[in-house]
């Protein structure tokens, strides 16, 4: 839950930057898993969920901006 509260205070540009960072991390984690070097398997799930949270927030902000 701390992640969501932290993300709510960020601007759309900051969220987009964080999304890009997470996608890069997700790629690296997939690569590590494929090569058998992944140590923290739970991080894959954390990254995936944070990406989904950011995408949801960005979508909601776009909908509210379009409605206004």
C-alpha positions, 0 to 999 in steps of 0.5 A, a space after each residue: 500500500 505504501 507504493 500506491 500512496 507514494 505514486 498518488 503524489 507524483 505527476 504524470 511525467 514522473 509516473 511515466 518515467 517510473 513506468 519506463 524504469 520498471 519496464 527496464 527492470 522487468 526486462 532484466 528480471 526476465 533475462 535473469 530468470 531465463 539464464 538461471 541467475 534470478 535470486 529474488 523471484 518475488 521481485 518479478 511479481 512486485 514489478 508487474 503489480 507496480 506497472 499495473 498500478 501506474 497504468 491504472 493511475 495514468 488511465 484514471 487521470 486521463 479519464 478525469 481530465 477528458 471529463 472535465 
